[in-house]
Amino acid sequence: ISSLIGNGCFVLNENTNKYYKIFNKKDLINFKNKNDLIKKINFFLKNEKIRNKLAKNLYNKYHKLYSSKNILN
């Protein structure tokens, strides 16, 4: 998931990996189960602007949090 986010991909995240503790609901879209995932896939396939905006915001936040400077500090 880190590689996907770091490369600017739109990501739907399974709640079980607890990334929601790092990123809020506006940054990373989480799903609870298969039906929730299908619902969100269908929504975001129809809403390219929202999908791209979320991917860009998540990319920027990820690179800000996990920049080499921050990691080295």
PDB file as gemmi writes it, atoms N, CA and C in Angstrom:
CRYST1    1.000    1.000    1.000  90.00  90.00  90.00 P 1                      
ATOM      1  N   ILE A   1       0.832  -1.192   0.000  1.00  0.00           N  
ATOM      2  CA  ILE A   1       0.000   0.000   0.000  1.00  0.00           C  
ATOM      3  C   ILE A   1       0.875   1.252   0.000  1.00  0.00           C  
ATOM      4  N   SER A   2       2.015   1.193   0.654  1.00  0.00           N  
ATOM      5  CA  SER A   2       2.916   2.349   0.684  1.00  0.00           C  
ATOM      6  C   SER A   2       3.412   2.705  -0.714  1.00  0.00           C  
ATOM      7  N   SER A   3       3.732   1.702  -1.502  1.00  0.00           N  
ATOM      8  CA  SER A   3       4.188   1.950  -2.872  1.00  0.00           C  
ATOM      9  C   SER A   3       3.093   2.577  -3.716  1.00  0.00           C  
ATOM     10  N   LEU A   4       1.883   2.100  -3.555  1.00  0.00           N  
ATOM     11  CA  LEU A   4       0.759   2.654  -4.314  1.00  0.00           C  
ATOM     12  C   LEU A   4       0.519   4.114  -3.950  1.00  0.00           C  
ATOM     13  N   ILE A   5       0.455   4.388  -2.650  1.00  0.00           N  
ATOM     14  CA  ILE A   5       0.241   5.764  -2.196  1.00  0.00           C  
ATOM     15  C   ILE A   5       1.400   6.645  -2.638  1.00  0.00           C  
ATOM     16  N   GLY A   6       2.610   6.166  -2.455  1.00  0.00           N  
ATOM     17  CA  GLY A   6       3.800   6.927  -2.812  1.00  0.00           C  
ATOM     18  C   GLY A   6       3.921   7.245  -4.284  1.00  0.00           C  
ATOM     19  N   ASN A   7       3.276   6.451  -5.113  1.00  0.00           N  
ATOM     20  CA  ASN A   7       3.282   6.688  -6.559  1.00  0.00           C  
ATOM     21  C   ASN A   7       2.054   7.433  -7.048  1.00  0.00           C  
ATOM     22  N   GLY A   8       1.191   7.840  -6.125  1.00  0.00           N  
ATOM     23  CA  GLY A   8       0.035   8.662  -6.487  1.00  0.00           C  
ATOM     24  C   GLY A   8      -1.177   7.890  -6.963  1.00  0.00           C  
ATOM     25  N   CYS A   9      -1.227   6.608  -6.703  1.00  0.00           N  
ATOM     26  CA  CYS A   9      -2.380   5.801  -7.104  1.00  0.00           C  
ATOM     27  C   CYS A   9      -3.565   6.047  -6.161  1.00  0.00           C  
ATOM     28  N   PHE A  10      -4.741   5.908  -6.688  1.00  0.00           N  
ATOM     29  CA  PHE A  10      -5.935   5.944  -5.850  1.00  0.00           C  
ATOM     30  C   PHE A  10      -6.014   4.607  -5.119  1.00  0.00           C  
ATOM     31  N   VAL A  11      -6.210   4.664  -3.813  1.00  0.00           N  
ATOM     32  CA  VAL A  11      -6.182   3.458  -2.998  1.00  0.00           C  
ATOM     33  C   VAL A  11      -7.458   3.329  -2.187  1.00  0.00           C  
ATOM     34  N   LEU A  12      -8.026   2.130  -2.210  1.00  0.00           N  
ATOM     35  CA  LEU A  12      -9.099   1.769  -1.286  1.00  0.00           C  
ATOM     36  C   LEU A  12      -8.464   0.831  -0.271  1.00  0.00           C  
ATOM     37  N   ASN A  13      -8.588   1.164   0.977  1.00  0.00           N  
ATOM     38  CA  ASN A  13      -7.867   0.484   2.044  1.00  0.00           C  
ATOM     39  C   ASN A  13      -8.794  -0.376   2.898  1.00  0.00           C  
ATOM     40  N   GLU A  14      -8.358  -1.592   3.156  1.00  0.00           N  
ATOM     41  CA  GLU A  14      -9.092  -2.479   4.053  1.00  0.00           C  
ATOM     42  C   GLU A  14      -8.837  -2.043   5.496  1.00  0.00           C  
ATOM     43  N   ASN A  15      -9.892  -1.902   6.275  1.00  0.00           N  
ATOM     44  CA  ASN A  15      -9.776  -1.421   7.652  1.00  0.00           C  
ATOM     45  C   ASN A  15      -8.819  -2.235   8.510  1.00  0.00           C  
ATOM     46  N   THR A  16      -8.640  -3.498   8.218  1.00  0.00           N  
ATOM     47  CA  THR A  16      -7.876  -4.380   9.097  1.00  0.00           C  
ATOM     48  C   THR A  16      -6.410  -3.998   9.231  1.00  0.00           C  
ATOM     49  N   ASN A  17      -5.832  -3.267   8.272  1.00  0.00           N  
ATOM     50  CA  ASN A  17      -4.416  -2.907   8.389  1.00  0.00           C  
ATOM     51  C   ASN A  17      -4.195  -1.635   9.205  1.00  0.00           C  
ATOM     52  N   LYS A  18      -5.268  -0.998   9.646  1.00  0.00           N  
ATOM     53  CA  LYS A  18      -5.233   0.143  10.568  1.00  0.00           C  
ATOM     54  C   LYS A  18      -4.520   1.383  10.031  1.00  0.00           C  
ATOM     55  N   TYR A  19      -4.462   1.556   8.729  1.00  0.00           N  
ATOM     56  CA  TYR A  19      -3.920   2.795   8.165  1.00  0.00           C  
ATOM     57  C   TYR A  19      -4.798   3.985   8.536  1.00  0.00           C  
ATOM     58  N   TYR A  20      -6.034   3.732   8.923  1.00  0.00           N  
ATOM     59  CA  TYR A  20      -6.930   4.812   9.329  1.00  0.00           C  
ATOM     60  C   TYR A  20      -6.418   5.526  10.580  1.00  0.00           C  
ATOM     61  N   LYS A  21      -5.482   4.910  11.286  1.00  0.00           N  
ATOM     62  CA  LYS A  21      -4.883   5.578  12.446  1.00  0.00           C  
ATOM     63  C   LYS A  21      -3.885   6.660  12.011  1.00  0.00           C  
ATOM     64  N   ILE A  22      -3.367   6.548  10.806  1.00  0.00           N  
ATOM     65  CA  ILE A  22      -2.404   7.517  10.278  1.00  0.00           C  
ATOM     66  C   ILE A  22      -3.099   8.557   9.415  1.00  0.00           C  
ATOM     67  N   PHE A  23      -4.019   8.101   8.577  1.00  0.00           N  
ATOM     68  CA  PHE A  23      -4.701   8.971   7.624  1.00  0.00           C  
ATOM     69  C   PHE A  23      -6.180   9.052   7.982  1.00  0.00           C  
ATOM     70  N   ASN A  24      -6.733  10.250   7.906  1.00  0.00           N  
ATOM     71  CA  ASN A  24      -8.156  10.395   8.227  1.00  0.00           C  
ATOM     72  C   ASN A  24      -9.030   9.998   7.040  1.00  0.00           C  
ATOM     73  N   LYS A  25     -10.326  10.067   7.233  1.00  0.00           N  
ATOM     74  CA  LYS A  25     -11.286   9.634   6.209  1.00  0.00           C  
ATOM     75  C   LYS A  25     -11.242  10.489   4.946  1.00  0.00           C  
ATOM     76  N   LYS A  26     -10.748  11.714   5.062  1.00  0.00           N  
ATOM     77  CA  LYS A  26     -10.633  12.580   3.899  1.00  0.00           C  
ATOM     78  C   LYS A  26      -9.395  12.258   3.065  1.00  0.00           C  
ATOM     79  N   ASP A  27      -8.454  11.538   3.665  1.00  0.00           N  
ATOM     80  CA  ASP A  27      -7.215  11.203   2.966  1.00  0.00           C  
ATOM     81  C   ASP A  27      -7.266   9.823   2.319  1.00  0.00           C  
ATOM     82  N   LEU A  28      -7.697   8.854   3.069  1.00  0.00           N  
ATOM     83  CA  LEU A  28      -7.659   7.462   2.619  1.00  0.00           C  
ATOM     84  C   LEU A  28      -9.048   6.847   2.773  1.00  0.00           C  
ATOM     85  N   ILE A  29      -9.552   6.296   1.698  1.00  0.00           N  
ATOM     86  CA  ILE A  29     -10.879   5.681   1.717  1.00  0.00           C  
ATOM     87  C   ILE A  29     -10.752   4.241   2.194  1.00  0.00           C  
ATOM     88  N   ASN A  30     -11.458   3.928   3.260  1.00  0.00           N  
ATOM     89  CA  ASN A  30     -11.429   2.588   3.852  1.00  0.00           C  
ATOM     90  C   ASN A  30     -12.712   1.828   3.527  1.00  0.00           C  
ATOM     91  N   PHE A  31     -12.600   0.523   3.474  1.00  0.00           N  
ATOM     92  CA  PHE A  31     -13.786  -0.311   3.303  1.00  0.00           C  
ATOM     93  C   PHE A  31     -13.821  -1.370   4.395  1.00  0.00           C  
ATOM     94  N   LYS A  32     -15.035  -1.787   4.739  1.00  0.00           N  
ATOM     95  CA  LYS A  32     -15.241  -2.712   5.852  1.00  0.00           C  
ATOM     96  C   LYS A  32     -15.361  -4.163   5.421  1.00  0.00           C  
ATOM     97  N   ASN A  33     -15.982  -4.357   4.258  1.00  0.00           N  
ATOM     98  CA  ASN A  33     -16.246  -5.716   3.793  1.00  0.00           C  
ATOM     99  C   ASN A  33     -16.397  -5.703   2.270  1.00  0.00           C  
ATOM    100  N   LYS A  34     -16.679  -6.853   1.715  1.00  0.00           N  
ATOM    101  CA  LYS A  34     -16.794  -6.999   0.258  1.00  0.00           C  
ATOM    102  C   LYS A  34     -17.869  -6.083  -0.323  1.00  0.00           C  
ATOM    103  N   ASN A  35     -19.024  -6.038   0.303  1.00  0.00           N  
ATOM    104  CA  ASN A  35     -20.114  -5.202  -0.215  1.00  0.00           C  
ATOM    105  C   ASN A  35     -19.760  -3.721  -0.163  1.00  0.00           C  
ATOM    106  N   ASP A  36     -19.121  -3.302   0.909  1.00  0.00           N  
ATOM    107  CA  ASP A  36     -18.692  -1.909   1.039  1.00  0.00           C  
ATOM    108  C   ASP A  36     -17.652  -1.574  -0.030  1.00  0.00           C  
ATOM    109  N   LEU A  37     -16.738  -2.490  -0.289  1.00  0.00           N  
ATOM    110  CA  LEU A  37     -15.728  -2.295  -1.326  1.00  0.00           C  
ATOM    111  C   LEU A  37     -16.375  -2.140  -2.695  1.00  0.00           C  
ATOM    112  N   ILE A  38     -17.295  -2.999  -3.027  1.00  0.00           N  
ATOM    113  CA  ILE A  38     -17.981  -2.932  -4.330  1.00  0.00           C  
ATOM    114  C   ILE A  38     -18.711  -1.600  -4.480  1.00  0.00           C  
ATOM    115  N   LYS A  39     -19.386  -1.179  -3.438  1.00  0.00           N  
ATOM    116  CA  LYS A  39     -20.111   0.095  -3.450  1.00  0.00           C  
ATOM    117  C   LYS A  39     -19.148   1.258  -3.711  1.00  0.00           C  
ATOM    118  N   LYS A  40     -18.006   1.244  -3.043  1.00  0.00           N  
ATOM    119  CA  LYS A  40     -17.040   2.330  -3.197  1.00  0.00           C  
ATOM    120  C   LYS A  40     -16.340   2.283  -4.556  1.00  0.00           C  
ATOM    121  N   ILE A  41     -16.060   1.100  -5.056  1.00  0.00           N  
ATOM    122  CA  ILE A  41     -15.470   0.977  -6.396  1.00  0.00           C  
ATOM    123  C   ILE A  41     -16.413   1.587  -7.422  1.00  0.00           C  
ATOM    124  N   ASN A  42     -17.669   1.220  -7.361  1.00  0.00           N  
ATOM    125  CA  ASN A  42     -18.654   1.748  -8.315  1.00  0.00           C  
ATOM    126  C   ASN A  42     -18.775   3.265  -8.223  1.00  0.00           C  
ATOM    127  N   PHE A  43     -18.776   3.795  -7.009  1.00  0.00           N  
ATOM    128  CA  PHE A  43     -18.875   5.245  -6.827  1.00  0.00           C  
ATOM    129  C   PHE A  43     -17.666   5.948  -7.432  1.00  0.00           C  
ATOM    130  N   PHE A  44     -16.471   5.494  -7.102  1.00  0.00           N  
ATOM    131  CA  PHE A  44     -15.273   6.188  -7.558  1.00  0.00           C  
ATOM    132  C   PHE A  44     -14.980   5.983  -9.037  1.00  0.00           C  
ATOM    133  N   LEU A  45     -15.457   4.894  -9.622  1.00  0.00           N  
ATOM    134  CA  LEU A  45     -15.332   4.738 -11.076  1.00  0.00           C  
ATOM    135  C   LEU A  45     -16.165   5.787 -11.810  1.00  0.00           C  
ATOM    136  N   LYS A  46     -17.257   6.196 -11.207  1.00  0.00           N  
ATOM    137  CA  LYS A  46     -18.141   7.197 -11.813  1.00  0.00           C  
ATOM    138  C   LYS A  46     -17.718   8.626 -11.489  1.00  0.00           C  
ATOM    139  N   ASN A  47     -16.793   8.816 -10.566  1.00  0.00           N  
ATOM    140  CA  ASN A  47     -16.411  10.144 -10.093  1.00  0.00           C  
ATOM    141  C   ASN A  47     -14.903  10.345 -10.186  1.00  0.00           C  
ATOM    142  N   GLU A  48     -14.442  10.506 -11.414  1.00  0.00           N  
ATOM    143  CA  GLU A  48     -13.006  10.613 -11.672  1.00  0.00           C  
ATOM    144  C   GLU A  48     -12.370  11.817 -10.980  1.00  0.00           C  
ATOM    145  N   LYS A  49     -13.050  12.966 -10.971  1.00  0.00           N  
ATOM    146  CA  LYS A  49     -12.479  14.162 -10.345  1.00  0.00           C  
ATOM    147  C   LYS A  49     -12.242  13.947  -8.853  1.00  0.00           C  
ATOM    148  N   ILE A  50     -13.207  13.369  -8.184  1.00  0.00           N  
ATOM    149  CA  ILE A  50     -13.070  13.101  -6.747  1.00  0.00           C  
ATOM    150  C   ILE A  50     -11.940  12.099  -6.526  1.00  0.00           C  
ATOM    151  N   ARG A  51     -11.923  11.062  -7.326  1.00  0.00           N  
ATOM    152  CA  ARG A  51     -10.900  10.015  -7.217  1.00  0.00           C  
ATOM    153  C   ARG A  51      -9.497  10.594  -7.395  1.00  0.00           C  
ATOM    154  N   ASN A  52      -9.319  11.429  -8.412  1.00  0.00           N  
ATOM    155  CA  ASN A  52      -8.009  12.028  -8.664  1.00  0.00           C  
ATOM    156  C   ASN A  52      -7.609  13.006  -7.567  1.00  0.00           C  
ATOM    157  N   LYS A  53      -8.564  13.773  -7.073  1.00  0.00           N  
ATOM    158  CA  LYS A  53      -8.277  14.722  -5.997  1.00  0.00           C  
ATOM    159  C   LYS A  53      -7.833  13.979  -4.731  1.00  0.00           C  
ATOM    160  N   LEU A  54      -8.534  12.911  -4.385  1.00  0.00           N  
ATOM    161  CA  LEU A  54      -8.167  12.125  -3.212  1.00  0.00           C  
ATOM    162  C   LEU A  54      -6.777  11.507  -3.372  1.00  0.00           C  
ATOM    163  N   ALA A  55      -6.488  10.980  -4.539  1.00  0.00           N  
ATOM    164  CA  ALA A  55      -5.173  10.370  -4.790  1.00  0.00           C  
ATOM    165  C   ALA A  55      -4.066  11.413  -4.663  1.00  0.00           C  
ATOM    166  N   LYS A  56      -4.288  12.585  -5.202  1.00  0.00           N  
ATOM    167  CA  LYS A  56      -3.287  13.649  -5.142  1.00  0.00           C  
ATOM    168  C   LYS A  56      -3.079  14.118  -3.699  1.00  0.00           C  
ATOM    169  N   ASN A  57      -4.164  14.321  -2.959  1.00  0.00           N  
ATOM    170  CA  ASN A  57      -4.056  14.746  -1.567  1.00  0.00           C  
ATOM    171  C   ASN A  57      -3.316  13.717  -0.724  1.00  0.00           C  
ATOM    172  N   LEU A  58      -3.640  12.450  -0.925  1.00  0.00           N  
ATOM    173  CA  LEU A  58      -2.988  11.379  -0.170  1.00  0.00           C  
ATOM    174  C   LEU A  58      -1.508  11.302  -0.527  1.00  0.00           C  
ATOM    175  N   TYR A  59      -1.177  11.430  -1.789  1.00  0.00           N  
ATOM    176  CA  TYR A  59       0.214  11.438  -2.249  1.00  0.00           C  
ATOM    177  C   TYR A  59       0.989  12.557  -1.555  1.00  0.00           C  
ATOM    178  N   ASN A  60       0.426  13.757  -1.565  1.00  0.00           N  
ATOM    179  CA  ASN A  60       1.106  14.906  -0.959  1.00  0.00           C  
ATOM    180  C   ASN A  60       1.287  14.726   0.546  1.00  0.00           C  
ATOM    181  N   LYS A  61       0.262  14.270   1.219  1.00  0.00           N  
ATOM    182  CA  LYS A  61       0.359  14.068   2.663  1.00  0.00           C  
ATOM    183  C   LYS A  61       1.386  12.979   2.978  1.00  0.00           C  
ATOM    184  N   TYR A  62       1.366  11.901   2.226  1.00  0.00           N  
ATOM    185  CA  TYR A  62       2.294  10.792   2.446  1.00  0.00           C  
ATOM    186  C   TYR A  62       3.735  11.255   2.281  1.00  0.00           C  
ATOM    187  N   HIS A  63       3.998  12.014   1.223  1.00  0.00           N  
ATOM    188  CA  HIS A  63       5.357  12.481   0.976  1.00  0.00           C  
ATOM    189  C   HIS A  63       5.796  13.517   2.010  1.00  0.00           C  
ATOM    190  N   LYS A  64       4.857  14.249   2.551  1.00  0.00           N  
ATOM    191  CA  LYS A  64       5.184  15.204   3.612  1.00  0.00           C  
ATOM    192  C   LYS A  64       5.527  14.459   4.907  1.00  0.00           C  
ATOM    193  N   LEU A  65       4.721  13.458   5.262  1.00  0.00           N  
ATOM    194  CA  LEU A  65       4.947  12.698   6.485  1.00  0.00           C  
ATOM    195  C   LEU A  65       6.186  11.812   6.424  1.00  0.00           C  
ATOM    196  N   TYR A  66       6.401  11.207   5.271  1.00  0.00           N  
ATOM    197  CA  TYR A  66       7.455  10.193   5.146  1.00  0.00           C  
ATOM    198  C   TYR A  66       8.574  10.612   4.199  1.00  0.00           C  
ATOM    199  N   SER A  67       8.884  11.893   4.206  1.00  0.00           N  
ATOM    200  CA  SER A  67      10.007  12.356   3.383  1.00  0.00           C  
ATOM    201  C   SER A  67      11.306  11.809   3.970  1.00  0.00           C  
ATOM    202  N   SER A  68      12.339  11.766   3.164  1.00  0.00           N  
ATOM    203  CA  SER A  68      13.619  11.250   3.659  1.00  0.00           C  
ATOM    204  C   SER A  68      14.130  12.095   4.819  1.00  0.00           C  
ATOM    205  N   LYS A  69      13.880  13.389   4.782  1.00  0.00           N  
ATOM    206  CA  LYS A  69      14.301  14.278   5.867  1.00  0.00           C  
ATOM    207  C   LYS A  69      13.601  13.888   7.181  1.00  0.00           C  
ATOM    208  N   ASN A  70      12.294  13.665   7.130  1.00  0.00           N  
ATOM    209  CA  ASN A  70      11.549  13.266   8.326  1.00  0.00           C  
ATOM    210  C   ASN A  70      11.990  11.903   8.840  1.00  0.00           C  
ATOM    211  N   ILE A  71      12.224  10.988   7.941  1.00  0.00           N  
ATOM    212  CA  ILE A  71      12.643   9.645   8.344  1.00  0.00           C  
ATOM    213  C   ILE A  71      14.018   9.685   9.016  1.00  0.00           C  
ATOM    214  N   LEU A  72      14.936  10.455   8.444  1.00  0.00           N  
ATOM    215  CA  LEU A  72      16.276  10.548   9.012  1.00  0.00           C  
ATOM    216  C   LEU A  72      16.278  11.241  10.375  1.00  0.00           C  
ATOM    217  N   ASN A  73      15.391  12.218  10.539  1.00  0.00           N  
ATOM    218  CA  ASN A  73      15.287  12.892  11.841  1.00  0.00           C  
ATOM    219  C   ASN A  73      14.742  11.934  12.877  1.00  0.00           C  
TER     220      ASN A  73                                                      
END                                                                             
